Amino acid sequence: MSKEKNIQLIKKLHHIWNTGDINLVSEVYSENIIVNWARGWGLPSKGLKEVEQTILKTRSVFHNWNEEILDLVVDDDKVTSRYISTGVHKEEYLGVPASGKNIEFQEISIYLIRDNKVLEQWCLGDDLHLLSQIKH
């Protein structure tokens, strides 16, 4: 897959998270997808259904969830995106009751691409900054 196609694939992935259009998940993620979340966020998501559920849950906990891409770095079969995630904290998250507060924090994800789809993802976010926004 060309670098440009890999970039478009990851832009489409972020579009899914921004819109919640889970009908597009199978166009971007492999059937055997494994998403490795930051350890504090829970166990990895495995398979399309778990990814779909995580997208919907994230968008429920943080209304108006949006991921603004800041950087995309492409190297053969891997793409790295650095992005700012925003939303409104509307449901309990990591033991913190809904606060109604706006959140904004940076994340980095690395994606392994096979057969024109994301086969594995590693995600890291600024957990401490996120929690500090909803606890105060």
Buried (B, 14 or more C-beta within 10 A) or exposed (E): BEEEEBBEBBBBBBEBBBEBEBEBBBEBBBEEBBBBBBEEBEEBBEBBEBBBEBBEEBBEBBBEBBBEBEEBEBEEEBBBBEBBBBBBBBEEBEEBEBBEEBBBBBBBBBBBBEEEBBBBBBBBBBBEEBBEBBEE
